[in-house]
Amino acid sequence: MFLRFFTELKAAKVPVTLKEYLMLMEGMDRSVIDRKVEDFYYLSRSVLVKDEKYLDRFDVVFGHVFKGLELLQAEQIKDIPAEWLKRLTDTFLTEEEKKQIEEMGGFEKLMEMLQERMRQAQQQGEGEGDDEDGDENRRGNGRNFPIGANGYHPEGIRIGQDKGRHGKAIKVWDKREYKNLDDQVELGTRNIKVALRRLRKFARVGQPDELDMKGTIKETANKGYLDLVMQPERRNTIKVLLFFDIGGSMDSHIKVCEELFSAAKTEFKHMEFYYFHNCLYEAVWKDNRRRHAEKIETWDLLNTFGKDYKVIFVGDATMSPYEITYPGGSVEHWNEEPGAIWMDRVAQHWNSVCWLNPTPQRHWDHTPSIGLMKQLMGERMFPLTLEGLDAAMRELVRGGGPTSIRPLLS
């Protein structure tokens, strides 16, 4: 298995050498780690990966080779604010379900059960004794148990599962790990680059280090001797800010986003990019592996990048409407202000803003959050297709001045 791991890393063009492989085997022989998959993951990653740009490829190969083995243990979950659950009751629960909640003791009882459930999980583990429905309910995976990954219950909380089974969970409380986009992806078509080239504004700035042929001919003819005329290189002066929605439902759009990212890095010399999840809030990040430790305040971006920047959001805008319109609507943290307020600040600060949506346009009407985000963008949402890209670039070139969306929030 270890030799297969090494050969598949080579096949994935991760630059590993035989010396590093032997070093890993020596570490295993000397028992420098415990016999846990998690420990082996970190050891092999530190020994075999020399550049962080190969970390994502390493993860893909590791997951393929050691498929079926658990990489990470679920971290202990503490202190889920009960007010988040109470706030969403009127929206997600029917009158019959509310009555069921009252009969079993209300949300306070639910939170007590959750705390007890986590204490039990810490003491006896998550994977023991699931042969009967009684054990399933004890572990939090029974259909009528309100806590767990697979439960179906009007008071349900989902913990530690990548997607819901029944769509009844009041709050998703998952620790997500997202992957950085690979800007070295070879494009399936160069038409993306062609579409992006509409967003150009050339100027000659900097040192005169390029021969001006017309100027040289003119000056030579006027003076009667060779007079070389130099000029600054002609550059695209357009400045671009890219915001990528990452994780969750965007996982199915990774390929097209990587193609767009690769093309944008080629076409725009003045480009900065940031990641967010679902909706823009008070912070973004550059590296998904360190997004919890190295966040960048959105206010800093507003104060750093001038109004001449062209701003492009890339995301499917598929989320609960509460993530856009309510404080605390984020599925990952408590946001003091609604995402819509931050989108309004973006629209007020930058003159040219658009949103590229990889979801096929024919499906937009079936998702309320897409319609809401389209309104917040002043109808400047375009499908992530060649035609959509072309229209978006034309819109950014045209600009439209700052647009307030605050009337939509009232």
N, C-alpha and C positions, 0 to 999 in steps of 0.2 A: 504493500500500500504506500509506503514512504517513497519507494522508487518511482511509482506511478505519479505520486504527487510532484516529484521533481521534474519528471518528463513533461507533465502537463503544464507546469509553470513555464518550461522552455517553449512549449508549443504556443502558449499564450503570449510569447515575446516578453516575458518578464526576465531580465538579464541576471539569472542565477548561474553560479558556477559550481563545479564539482567540489572545489575547496569549501565553499559555504555549506554544501550538502553534507560533507564529511564532518564539518564543525557541528552541524545540527545533530548528526548521529552520535557524535562524541558527547554532546550535552545530554542526550537521552541515555546513553550508556552510564554516565556518571550521575544520573538522577538529579539533575539540577532543578527539576520541576516535579510537582506532584503528578500523579497519573490522572490528569483531568484534561478533557478536550480544550477547555478554555485556556489552561496554562500552556498547552502545546501550541495553540493558535498564536498566542503572543510571543512565545519563544521563536517559533518558525518565522513569524513575520519580522521580528527584530533581526534575525540572522540572515534571512534570504532577500529581504527587500531593502535596497540601498537608496531608493528615491521614492518620495511620497506619491509621485504621479502614478506609480505602479501598484499602489495599495488596493485600488478598486479591482484591478485584474487579479491580484492575489486573493482577494476575498471571493471572487467568482470561482476560481479554481479550487480553493479550499472547500467552499460549500459543495462543489460538484464531487470532489474526491471523497470527502468525509460526509456524504449525504446520509441523513438519518441520525447523525450524532449531534447532540445539543452543544452549541458554541457558548452560549451565555446563559447564566442562571438569571431568573427574574429577580430584580432588585426588590427589596422590601418596600412596600408602598405604605406611606403614612399620611395621615392628616388630609383626607379628602374633604374639602369644604362642603358642608351640608347645604349652605345657602345656594350653591350652584344647582344642586338637585331641585331645591324648592322653587327656584326661579323659573325652571323649565317645565314645571308640573302642568300649568295651564295649557301649554302648547302641545305637549307630546302625549298626554294622558286623556282618556275618555272619562266621562262621568262614572261609568261602571268601574274603571280601574282606580279612580280616586277613592271610590267607596271601599274597594279592596285594601287600599293602603291604610285607610283609617281603621279598618277592622283588625289589621295586624299590628297596629301601634304607631303608624306614621313613619316619617323619615328618620326621626330620632332612633326608633327601633332598628331601622335598616342600617344606620351607621354603626350601632352597637354590634349588630350581626357581622358587619364587615370587619370591624376591629378584631372580633373573636375569630373570624375566619382566617385573618392574616396571622394571628398568634398560633393557630393550629397548623397552618402551612409551614411556619418556621420550625415547629417542633417535630412534625412527622413527615414532612415532604409532600410533594404534590403528586407523585406518581404511584402511590401505593393503594391497593384494595379498591379497584374500580370495576369489580365484576358484577355488581348489582346496582339497582337504582338507588338504594339507600346509600351506598358508598359514593355514587355519583353526586347525590345531593349534599353529602358531607363535604365533598371536595369543591363544591360550588359549580359543578358542571351539569346538575340536573335540570330538567326542562322547566320546573316550576320554582327553582331556587333563585332568589333575586340577585345573587352575587356570583360572578364567575364568567368564564369565557363563552359558554354555550347555553346559559340559562335563558328561559323565556318567562318574563314576569313583568308586570307593570312598574315595579320598583327597580328593575334590573340595573346593575352597573357592570360594564365590561372592563375586564382587566387582563392584559397580557395576551391579546389576540389581535392579529393583523387586520381583521375585518369582522363585521357583525354577521351573525347567522340569521337573526330574526328581525333586526332593525328596531328593537324596542328598548335598547339601552339608553338611559337618560344621559349618561356622560361617558365618553371614551377616555380612558386613563391609561394610555399606552406610552411606553418609552420607545421612541422611534429613532432609528439610525438611518441617515440618508447618505447617499453616495454623491461625491462631487462629479460634475459633468466632465467628460473627457473631451478636451478641445482638439485632440489629435485624430478624431474619428474621420475616416475618409467619407466624403459625401457620396451618396448614391447618385446625385445629380448636381451639376454645377449651376443649375437654374436658380438655386437659392442665392448663390453669390450674385448672379445677374440681377435678381430682384432687389437685393440689398444695395446694389450700386446706384439705384435711383436716389439714395440718400447721400448725396455728395455736394460738397461746396469746396472748390479748389481755390487755393491761394499760394502765392510764392512768399514764403517767410523763411528766415534763418540766414545762414551763410551762403554767399553766392558761389556755389561749387559745381554748377552745371553750365555747359556751354550754350549760350544764346546764339543759335545759328543765324537767325534773321538780323539780330543786332550786330553780329560780327560782320556779315556781308555789307550791311549799310555803312558801318563805321569804316570798314576797309575801303569801300568805294569813295567815301567822302574824303578820307585822309591820304589815299594813294599808297598806303602800306598796310600790312596785316595788323589789325587791331582786334585782339580777342576780347569779346564781351561775355562776361559770366553773369549768371542769374541764380537765385535760390531755387531749389527743387520745388516742383509743383506738387503740393500735398493736399490730401483731403482733410480739411480742417473741421469736419463735423465731429462733434463730441457726443458720445452715446453712453447712457446708463442702462444696463440690462438688469432686470429683476426676474429671477427664475423661481417659480413655485416648485418645490421639491418634496418628494415623499407622498405617501398615501395614494390617491387616485392618479397622481402624475407618474407613477412607476410605469404605467403602460404606454407613456409617451416619451420615455427616455431617449429612444433612438432619434426621433425627429428633433428633440431639443438639443441633443448633442450635435446633430448636423447643423442646426441653426447656430449654436455656440461656436462651432469650428469655423463656419463661414464668416460670422461676425468678427471673430478675432483676426481673420485675414483681411477683411475689408475696412475695418475701422481701427486706425492707429491710436485714436484717443477714445478708449473704451474702458469702462469699469463695470464690473458685474457683482451682484449680491444675490443671496438666496433668502427666501421667505417660505412660510408654509401656509397655504390657503389664502390668507389675506395679509396685507401689510399692517404691521402694528408698530410698537415703539422701538423695535430693534430688528436688525437683519444680521447676516453673517456671511463670511467669505469661505469658510471651510466647514463642511458638514460634520466632520469628525470632532471638531472643537467648538461646535455651535453653542454649547451651553457655557463654555468658559470664555469665549472670545466673541462676544456679541458687539455689534456696532450700533450705536444709537441712531435712529432715523433722523432725529433732530440734527445730528452731526452731518449727515448727508445733505440735508436742506441748507445748512449753513456753509457747506464746503463747495458744492457744485453749483455753478452759476446758472442763470436762466437760459443760457444759450445751449444747454445740454438737451439732447433728444432722449426721452425716457420711454423705454419699452418694457412692459410687463408681459411675461410668458407664463401662462397657467390655464388650467381648465375651469377655474372659478366654480368648481363643484364642491359645495360645502353646505353646512346648515346656514340659513339666512342669519341666525343669531351670531354667527362668527363675524358678520359684517356690521350688524346694526346695534349690538348690545355690548356694554362692558362685561367682561368675563366670558365672552362668547367663544374665545379661543379654546381649542381642544387640548392645548398643551400648557397653558399658564393663565394666570389671572391678568387680563389686559384691562388697565384702568379706563381706557377710552376705546370706543368702538373702532373697528377697522375703517369704517366709512369716514370717520373724522380724519384719519391719516391719509386716505385717498384724496380727501378734499384739500388737505395741505399740499399734497403733491401737485394737484391741479392748479392751485393758487401760485405755487412757486415756479414751476416749469411751464413754459409756453406750449411745448409740443410733447404730448403724452399719448400713447396708444397701448392697447392690450391685444396680444396674439393668443388665440385660444386653439389648442390642438384638437379639441372635441369637434367632430363634424357639425357644421352649422345647422344641419337639419334636426339635430337633437337639442339645440339650445333651448327651445321653448318648453322642453320637458323638465328642465332644472331651474327652479325659482332663483337660486343664487346667481346663475349666469345672467338672467334677465336683470337682476338687481345690480350686479357689477357693471353690466353694459350701460345701465342708466347712470351709474356713478361716473363712468368714463365719458359721459356725454355722447353716447353711441359710437365711440371710437374703439370698438372691439371688432377684431377681424379674425377670420379663421386662419389657422397656421397651414395654409396652402400657398401655392405659387401665386394664385390670383389674390389671395388675402394679403400676402407679403407685399405684392406690388401696390395694392390699395393703401396698405399701412404706410409704406414709404412715401407715397404721394401725400398722404395726410400729414406726415411729419415734416416734409419739405414745405408744405403750405402753411403749417402752423395754424393756430386759431386763437392765440392769446389765452390768458388764464381763464378758467371756467369754474365758477363756484357751484358746488353740488349741495350746499347746505339746505336749499329748499326741499331736497329730496329726503332730508333727515327729519324734518318736522312732521 
